[in-house]
Amino acid sequence: MNLDQCAYEFSHKIICYRIFFRRNTNETPNNVAPSTPVFRHLSVCDTEEQTSSGVSRSNTPQLSNTSGPDSSDCSSNEPSGRIRRKRQRRYDEWKDIKRKRLKNLGKAYLSRNGVLRDGKILKPPHPITCRLKCYQKFNAQDRNRIFTSFWQIGDHCRQWDYIVNHTKVNFTNNFSRRKKSIKYCLPLLESNSDIPNKVSVCRTMFLNTLSVGERTVQTALAKWRSVSGSISPDRRGRGDNKTIVIDDVKKQGVLRHVKSFKPVGSHYVRKKSTKIYLDSDLTFPKIIYLIIIQR
């Protein structure tokens, strides 16, 4: 056998290499489990015997030319048309929302600057020198119950409503620098009644029991609307000066400029992705520079 014949037979053996899985228990050897794949190399003689015996090649597993890790590089960059599910917006998982929720509940939280803010705690009552003898009206258990129920509300508007319902503004009749005075009261649950009674207390007892400042009381009274009998909604962070409105003409100009660039397919999931991207060389400074040049 010369060199050409050896090369031909060797190449023919490589092409005719097949892998068979003997799933029939009758054909499985005794020392091999039924689910274990059995590998077999076919020679030229084996292929000739199969051809002569009338075995159809359609039942024989063929090697795919496109199989392998390199086949994805040869595939088309066109999207397959499969629509991906858009990522849901998890509003409750935002850091600002979590921070605001903890603050409204009176718990410790981390500010935007990374500063740890302490939670609300029950402060001591007014000392014995209190004129209204508040320390005799409420024990530690009653004050703790009021403190817990107030901060479990977890909403500024409802907390302001709570403060308004337990305060009363009286305007002075005599000429004085003080135009109004505020009377404070706290709910006290009696043993023989399920409805709490409002008991008058001093300002220090009221503020220390709820663990709020005098500024909070002034804000709640300022937001009280006697006509509708409710608290005006909290508008913090919703001012008009915080909103930046871009007109439609500028938006359409930016869209036309971005669409003028040639899009590229996804680099990693090009087979299944339906999204198109801009080239990685196009940075924001370059895009802005090109807009200035076109003008």
BATOR-122461 format. One line per 8 residues: their letters; for each residue z, y, x of N, C-alpha, C. Coordinates in steps of 0.2 Angstrom, whole numbers, plus 2048, in hexadecimal, padded with zeros to 3 digits. Atoms other than C-alpha are relative to their C-alpha. Layout:
<atoms>
a	Z:Y:X:Z:Y:X:Z:Y:X ~ ...
</atoms>
This chain:
<atoms>
mnldqcay	800:7FA:804:800:800:800:800:806:804 ~ 801:7FA:7FB:7FA:810:808:805:806:7FD ~ 7FC:7FA:801:803:821:807:7FF:803:7F9 ~ 801:7FD:806:7FA:827:7F8:802:7FC:7FA ~ 7FD:805:805:7FE:818:7EE:807:801:7FF ~ 7F9:7FF:800:810:81A:7F2:802:806:7FC ~ 7FF:7FA:803:810:82C:7ED:7FF:800:7F9 ~ 801:801:807:808:828:7DD:805:7FC:7FC
efshkiic	7FB:804:804:814:81A:7D8:806:804:800 ~ 7F9:7FC:800:823:825:7DD:800:805:7FA ~ 800:7FB:805:81D:833:7D2:800:7FE:7F9 ~ 800:803:806:819:828:7C4:806:7FD:7FE ~ 7FA:802:802:82A:821:7C4:805:805:7FE ~ 7FC:7FA:801:832:832:7C4:7FE:802:7F9 ~ 802:7FD:806:827:837:7B5:803:7FB:7FA ~ 7FE:805:805:82C:826:7AC:807:7FF:7FF
yriffrrn	7F9:800:800:83E:829:7AE:803:801:7F9 ~ 7FE:7FF:807:847:826:79D:808:7FE:800 ~ 7F9:802:801:859:825:797:801:7FD:7F9 ~ 7FF:803:807:85D:819:789:808:7FF:7FF ~ 7F9:801:803:86D:818:77F:800:7FA:7FC ~ 800:806:803:870:806:77A:806:800:7FA ~ 7FB:7FF:805:879:809:769:801:7F9:7FD ~ 7FF:806:803:877:7F7:763:805:7FC:804
tnetpnnv	7FB:804:7FC:886:7EC:768:7FD:7FA:802 ~ 803:806:7FD:87A:7DD:76A:7FD:801:807 ~ 804:7FE:7FA:871:7E6:778:805:802:805 ~ 7FB:7FD:7FB:881:7ED:780:803:7FA:804 ~ 7FD:805:7FC:887:7E3:78F:808:7FF:7FF ~ 7F9:802:802:898:7DB:78E:805:805:804 ~ 7FB:7FB:7FD:8A0:7E7:79B:7FF:807:7FF ~ 801:7F9:802:89A:7F7:793:802:801:7F9
apstpvfr	7FE:7FE:807:8A1:7FF:784:7FA:802:7FC ~ 806:7FF:804:895:801:775:7FE:807:800 ~ 801:7F9:800:897:814:776:7FE:803:807 ~ 802:7FD:7F9:893:815:789:7F9:800:801 ~ 807:800:7FF:882:81A:78D:7FE:7FC:806 ~ 802:804:7FA:878:80E:798:7F9:803:802 ~ 806:7FC:7FD:86B:816:7A4:7FC:7FA:803 ~ 805:805:7FE:85B:80D:7A8:7FB:803:803
hlsvcdte	806:7FD:7FD:84D:811:7B4:7FB:7FB:7FF ~ 806:803:802:83C:80C:7AF:7FB:800:806 ~ 805:800:7FB:830:807:7BC:7F9:7FF:7FC ~ 807:800:803:81D:806:7BA:7FF:7F9:7FC ~ 801:807:804:81E:7F3:7B5:803:801:7F9 ~ 7FD:800:807:82A:7F7:7A7:7FC:804:7FB ~ 804:7FC:805:81F:804:7A0:7FA:7FD:7FE ~ 806:804:801:810:7F9:7A1:802:7FB:7FB
eqtssgvs	7FE:805:804:81A:7EB:798:801:803:7F9 ~ 7FF:7FD:807:81F:7F7:78A:7FA:802:7FD ~ 806:7FE:803:80E:7FD:788:7FC:7FA:7FD ~ 803:807:802:807:7EB:787:803:7FD:7FA ~ 7FD:804:806:814:7E5:77B:800:804:7F9 ~ 801:7FC:807:80F:7F3:76E:806:804:7FE ~ 7FA:7FC:802:81F:7FD:76F:7FD:807:800 ~ 802:7F9:801:81C:80E:768:803:805:805
rsntpqls	7FD:7FB:7FC:81F:81D:774:803:805:7FC ~ 7FD:7FB:804:824:827:765:807:7FF:7FF ~ 7F9:802:801:835:81E:764:803:801:807 ~ 7FD:7FF:7F9:838:821:777:802:807:801 ~ 7FE:7F9:7FF:842:830:77B:7FC:803:806 ~ 804:7FD:7FB:837:83C:784:804:806:804 ~ 7FC:7FB:7FD:83D:849:791:7FC:807:7FE ~ 802:7FA:802:83B:85B:78B:7FE:804:806
ntsgpdss	801:7FC:7FA:832:867:796:803:807:7FF ~ 7FC:7F9:801:83C:876:78F:807:7FF:800 ~ 7F9:801:800:84D:86E:791:802:802:807 ~ 7FD:7FE:7FA:859:874:79E:802:807:800 ~ 7FD:7F9:800:862:884:7A3:7FA:805:801 ~ 806:7FB:7FF:851:88C:7A8:7FC:801:7FA ~ 805:7FF:806:849:88A:797:801:806:7FC ~ 7FF:7FA:804:852:899:790:7FC:806:803
dcssneps	804:7FB:7FD:849:8A4:79D:7F9:800:7FE ~ 807:801:802:838:89E:797:800:802:7F8 ~ 800:7FE:808:83D:8A2:784:7FE:807:7FF ~ 802:7F9:801:837:8B1:77C:806:805:7FE ~ 7FB:7FB:801:841:8C1:77B:801:802:7F9 ~ 800:7FD:807:83D:8C4:769:806:7FD:7FC ~ 7FA:803:804:84C:8C2:75D:7FE:7FB:7FB ~ 802:805:804:84D:8B3:753:801:801:7F8
grirrkrq	800:7FD:807:851:8BD:743:807:7FE:7FD ~ 7F9:802:803:863:8B6:741:804:806:800 ~ 7FB:7FA:801:86F:8C3:73A:807:7FF:802 ~ 7F9:801:7FE:87F:8C5:743:805:803:7FC ~ 7FB:7FC:804:88F:8C9:73A:803:805:803 ~ 7FD:7FA:7FD:895:8DA:73D:807:800:801 ~ 7F9:800:7FF:8A6:8DC:745:804:804:7FB ~ 7FC:7FC:805:8B3:8E1:738:804:805:803
rrydewkd	7FC:7FB:7FE:8BC:8F1:73A:808:7FE:7FE ~ 7F9:802:801:8CF:8EC:73C:804:807:800 ~ 7FD:7F9:800:8D7:8FD:736:807:7FF:802 ~ 7F8:801:7FF:8E9:8F6:737:801:7FE:807 ~ 7FE:802:7F9:8E7:8F0:749:7FF:806:805 ~ 801:7FA:7FB:8E3:902:750:807:802:802 ~ 7F9:7FE:7FD:8F0:908:75C:803:806:7FC ~ 7FD:7FA:803:8F2:919:753:803:7FE:7F9
ikrkrlkn	7FD:802:807:8F5:910:742:806:7FC:801 ~ 7FA:804:7FE:901:904:74A:806:805:802 ~ 7FB:7FB:7FE:90A:913:752:803:804:7FA ~ 7FD:7FC:806:90B:91D:742:804:7FC:7FB ~ 7FC:805:805:911:90E:738:807:7FF:803 ~ 7FA:801:7FD:91F:90B:745:804:807:7FF ~ 7FC:7FA:800:924:91E:745:802:801:7F9 ~ 7FE:7FF:807:924:91F:732:806:7FB:7FE
lgkaylsr	7FA:805:802:930:90F:731:806:802:804 ~ 7FA:7FE:7FC:93C:918:73E:801:7FB:805 ~ 7FF:804:7FB:939:90B:74B:7FD:803:807 ~ 802:7FE:7F9:936:90D:75E:7F8:7FF:801 ~ 808:801:7FF:923:910:763:7FF:803:806 ~ 802:7FD:7F9:919:915:772:7FB:805:7FE ~ 804:7FA:801:911:926:771:7F9:7FF:803 ~ 806:800:7FD:8FF:92A:776:800:801:807
ngvlrdgk	7FF:7FF:7F8:905:930:787:804:7FB:803 ~ 7FD:805:7FD:90E:920:78A:808:801:800 ~ 7F8:7FF:800:920:927:786:803:7FC:7FB ~ 7FC:804:805:92C:91B:77D:804:805:7FC ~ 7FC:7FC:804:933:924:76E:805:7FB:7FC ~ 7FB:804:802:943:91D:768:800:800:7F8 ~ 7FF:801:807:946:917:756:805:804:7FD ~ 7FB:7FC:803:950:91F:749:807:7FC:7FF
ilkpphpi	7F9:804:800:963:91A:749:804:804:7FB ~ 7FB:7FD:804:971:91E:73D:805:804:804 ~ 7FC:7FC:7FC:97A:92D:743:807:801:7FD ~ 7F9:800:803:98D:930:741:801:805:7FA ~ 7FF:7FB:806:993:939:731:804:806:803 ~ 7FC:7FA:7FF:99B:94A:730:807:7FF:802 ~ 7F9:801:7FF:9AC:94B:738:805:802:7FB ~ 7FB:7FF:805:9BC:94D:72F:801:807:7FE
tcrlkcyq	800:7F9:802:9BA:960:72E:7FB:802:7FB ~ 805:7FF:805:9AD:95E:721:803:802:7FA ~ 7FD:7FD:806:9B1:969:712:7FF:7FB:7FA ~ 801:804:806:9AA:95C:705:802:7F9:801 ~ 7FD:807:7FF:9B3:94D:70D:7FB:7FB:7FF ~ 806:804:801:9A2:944:70F:802:7F9:803 ~ 7FE:807:7FD:9AA:936:71A:804:7FC:7FC ~ 7FC:804:804:9B5:931:70C:7FC:7FD:7FA
kfnaqdrn	804:802:806:9A7:92F:6FF:7FB:7FA:802 ~ 805:805:7FD:99B:924:70A:803:7FC:806 ~ 7FE:804:7FA:9A0:915:715:7FA:7FE:804 ~ 805:802:7FB:996:90E:723:7FB:7FC:7FD ~ 805:804:803:98E:901:718:7FB:804:7FB ~ 804:7FB:804:988:90E:70B:7FB:804:804 ~ 804:7FC:7FC:981:919:718:7FA:7FC:803 ~ 805:805:7FD:978:90A:721:7FB:7FE:7FA
riftsfwq	805:802:805:970:905:710:7FC:806:7FE ~ 804:7FA:801:96A:917:70D:7FB:801:805 ~ 804:7FF:7FB:963:918:71E:7FA:7FB:800 ~ 805:806:800:95A:907:71D:7FB:801:7FB ~ 805:7FF:806:952:90B:70C:7FC:806:801 ~ 804:7FA:7FF:94C:91C:711:7FA:7FE:805 ~ 805:801:7FB:943:916:721:7FC:7FA:7FE ~ 805:806:802:93C:906:719:7FA:803:7FB
igdhcrqw	806:7FD:804:931:912:70E:7FA:800:804 ~ 805:800:7FB:926:914:71D:7FA:804:7FE ~ 805:7FC:802:91C:922:715:803:807:800 ~ 7FD:7F9:7FF:91E:935:719:800:803:7F9 ~ 800:7FD:807:919:93A:707:806:7FE:7FC ~ 7FA:802:804:926:92F:6FF:807:801:803 ~ 7FA:7FE:7FD:933:933:70B:802:808:7FF ~ 7FF:7F9:803:930:946:707:803:800:7F9
dyivnhtk	7FE:800:807:932:941:6F5:807:7FE:7FF ~ 7F9:802:800:942:938:6F8:805:806:802 ~ 7FC:7FA:7FE:949:948:701:800:805:7FB ~ 801:7FB:805:943:953:6F3:805:7FE:7FA ~ 7FC:803:806:94C:948:6E6:807:801:801 ~ 7F9:800:7FF:95C:949:6EF:802:807:803 ~ 7FE:7F9:7FE:95C:95C:6F3:7FF:805:7FA ~ 801:7FB:805:95D:96B:6E8:801:807:803
vnftnnfs	801:7F9:7FD:958:97D:6EC:803:805:7FB ~ 7FD:7FB:804:963:98B:6E5:7FF:807:804 ~ 802:7FA:7FE:95D:99D:6E7:807:805:7FF ~ 7FA:7FC:801:96B:9AA:6EA:7FF:806:7FC ~ 801:7FA:804:96E:9B8:6DE:802:806:803 ~ 7FE:7FA:7FD:977:9C4:6E9:7FC:801:806 ~ 804:7FE:7FA:96F:9CE:6F7:803:7FD:806 ~ 7FE:803:7FA:970:9C4:707:7FA:7FE:804
rrkksiky	805:802:7FC:966:9BF:715:7FD:7F9:7FF ~ 802:807:802:966:9AD:70F:7FD:801:7F9 ~ 803:800:807:95A:9AC:700:801:7FA:7FC ~ 7FF:806:803:95D:99A:6FC:805:7FC:803 ~ 7FC:805:7FD:969:98C:6FF:7FE:7F9:7FD ~ 802:807:802:967:979:6FE:806:7FC:7FF ~ 7FB:804:802:972:96D:6F6:7FE:7F9:802 ~ 802:807:7FE:972:95B:6FD:804:7FB:7FC
clpllesn	7FD:806:803:976:94A:6F5:7FD:7FA:802 ~ 802:807:7FE:975:938:6F9:802:7FB:7FA ~ 7FF:805:806:974:929:6ED:806:7FB:802 ~ 7FA:804:800:984:91F:6EB:800:7FB:7FB ~ 800:805:805:984:90E:6E3:807:7FE:7FE ~ 7F9:802:802:994:90B:6D9:800:7F8:7FE ~ 800:807:800:99A:8F9:6D7:7FF:7FE:7F8 ~ 801:801:807:999:8FA:6C3:7F9:802:7FE
sdipnkvs	807:7FD:802:987:901:6C3:7FB:7FE:805 ~ 806:801:7FC:976:8FD:6C9:7FC:806:802 ~ 804:7F9:7FE:970:90F:6C9:804:804:804 ~ 7FC:7FC:7FB:976:919:6D8:801:807:7FD ~ 7FF:7F9:802:97E:92A:6D5:7FF:804:806 ~ 801:7FB:7FB:97A:939:6DE:807:804:802 ~ 7FA:7FD:7FE:989:93F:6E8:7FF:806:805 ~ 802:7FB:7FC:989:950:6F0:804:7FF:807
vcrtmfln	7FE:800:7F9:98B:951:703:7FE:806:804 ~ 802:7FB:7FC:98A:95D:711:7F9:7FF:803 ~ 807:800:7FC:97A:961:71B:801:7FB:806 ~ 800:805:7FB:980:957:72A:801:7F9:7FE ~ 7FF:807:803:985:948:720:7F9:7FD:7FE ~ 806:802:803:974:948:718:7FB:7FF:806 ~ 804:801:7FB:96A:94A:728:801:7FA:804 ~ 7FE:805:7FC:974:93E:732:7FF:7F9:7FD
tlsvgert	801:807:803:973:930:725:7F9:7FE:800 ~ 807:801:800:960:932:723:7FD:800:807 ~ 802:800:7F9:95E:935:736:7F9:804:800 ~ 806:7FB:800:952:944:733:803:807:802 ~ 7FE:7F9:7FE:952:956:738:7FF:805:7FB ~ 801:7FB:806:953:966:72E:7F9:802:7FF ~ 807:7FE:801:941:969:731:7FD:7FB:7FB ~ 803:805:804:93D:959:728:801:802:7F8
vqtalakw	7FD:7FE:806:947:960:719:7FC:806:7FD ~ 804:7FA:802:93E:971:719:7F9:7FE:7FF ~ 807:802:801:92D:968:71A:7FF:7FD:7F9 ~ 800:804:807:931:95D:70B:800:805:7FA ~ 800:7FB:805:936:96C:701:7FA:805:7FF ~ 806:7FC:800:927:976:706:7FA:7FD:7FD ~ 805:804:803:91C:968:700:801:7FE:7F9 ~ 7FE:802:807:924:966:6EF:7FC:805:7FC
rsvsgsis	804:7FC:805:918:96C:6E1:804:7FF:7F9 ~ 7FD:801:806:922:970:6D2:7FC:800:7FA ~ 805:801:806:913:971:6C6:7FE:7F9:7FF ~ 801:807:801:90E:95F:6C9:806:7FC:801 ~ 7FA:804:7FF:91F:959:6CE:7FF:7FB:805 ~ 801:805:7FB:919:950:6DD:800:804:807 ~ 801:7FD:7F9:917:952:6F0:7F9:800:802 ~ 807:800:7FE:907:958:6F7:7FF:7FB:806
pdrrgrgd	802:806:7FB:8FE:94B:702:801:803:807 ~ 7FF:7FF:7F8:901:94A:715:7F9:802:802 ~ 807:7FE:7FD:8F2:954:71D:800:800:807 ~ 800:7FF:7F9:8F7:952:72F:7FB:7FB:803 ~ 806:803:7FD:8E8:94D:739:7FA:800:7FC ~ 806:7FF:805:8DC:951:72B:7FE:807:7FF ~ 803:7F9:801:8D9:963:72E:7F9:801:802 ~ 807:7FE:7FF:8C8:96B:72E:7FE:801:807
nktividd	801:7FE:7FA:8CA:971:73F:7FF:7FA:805 ~ 800:806:7FC:8CB:95F:746:7F9:7FC:7FF ~ 806:803:801:8BA:95A:73E:7FA:803:803 ~ 806:7FD:7FD:8AA:95D:748:7FA:7FD:7FC ~ 806:802:804:89B:95C:73D:7FA:802:804 ~ 806:7FF:7FC:88A:95A:745:7FA:7FF:7FA ~ 805:800:805:87B:95F:73A:7FB:7FB:801 ~ 805:805:800:86D:953:735:7FA:801:805
vkkqgvlr	806:7FF:7FB:860:95C:740:802:7FE:807 ~ 7FE:802:7F9:86A:959:750:800:7F8:800 ~ 7FF:807:800:86D:947:74B:7F9:7FD:800 ~ 807:803:800:85A:943:748:7FD:802:806 ~ 802:7FE:7FA:856:94C:758:802:7FB:805 ~ 7FD:805:7FB:862:940:762:7FD:7F9:7FE ~ 803:807:802:85B:931:758:7F9:7FF:803 ~ 807:800:7FD:849:935:75D:800:7FF:807
hvksfkpv	7FF:801:7F8:84E:937:76F:802:7FA:802 ~ 7FE:807:7FE:857:927:770:7FA:7FB:7FE ~ 805:804:802:849:91E:767:7FA:800:804 ~ 806:800:7FC:83C:924:773:801:7FC:806 ~ 7FF:804:7FA:844:919:781:7FE:7F9:7FE ~ 802:807:801:83D:907:782:806:7FB:800 ~ 7FA:804:800:84A:8FB:77C:7FF:7F9:803 ~ 800:807:7FC:84E:8EA:785:805:7FB:7FC
gshyvrkk	7FC:805:803:855:8DA:77E:807:7FF:803 ~ 7FA:802:7FD:866:8D3:781:7FF:7FB:806 ~ 800:803:7FA:869:8CC:792:803:7F9:800 ~ 7FC:806:800:875:8BE:78E:7FE:7FB:7FA ~ 801:804:806:871:8B8:77C:7F9:802:7FD ~ 806:7FE:802:85F:8BD:77B:7FD:7FC:7FB ~ 803:804:804:85B:8AE:771:802:801:7F9 ~ 7FD:7FF:807:866:8B1:762:802:807:7FE
stkiylds	7FE:7F9:802:869:8C4:763:7FB:803:7FD ~ 805:7FC:804:860:8CF:757:801:808:802 ~ 7FE:7F9:7FE:867:8DF:760:7FB:802:806 ~ 804:7FD:7FA:85D:8EA:76C:805:805:804 ~ 7FB:7FC:7FC:865:8F4:77A:7FB:804:804 ~ 803:7FC:7FB:860:902:786:801:7FD:807 ~ 7FF:802:7F9:85D:8FF:798:806:802:803 ~ 7F9:7FF:7FD:86D:8FE:7A3:7FF:806:805
dltfpkii	801:7FA:7FC:865:90C:7AE:801:806:7FC ~ 7FF:7FA:804:866:918:7A0:807:802:7FE ~ 7F9:7FD:801:877:921:7A1:800:806:7FC ~ 7FF:7FA:804:87D:92F:796:7FE:806:803 ~ 803:7FA:7FD:87A:93C:7A3:7F9:800:801 ~ 808:800:800:868:936:7A5:7FD:802:7FA ~ 803:7FE:806:865:937:793:801:807:7FE ~ 7FF:7F9:801:86D:948:791:7FB:804:804
yliiiqr	805:7FC:7FC:862:94E:7A0:7F9:800:7FD ~ 807:800:803:852:948:798:800:804:7FA ~ 800:7FB:806:857:951:788:7FF:807:802 ~ 800:7F9:7FE:859:961:791:7F9:802:803 ~ 807:7FF:7FE:848:95F:79A:7FB:800:7FB ~ 805:7FF:806:83F:95C:78A:800:806:7FD ~ 7FF:7F9:803:846:96C:783:7FC:805:804
</atoms>
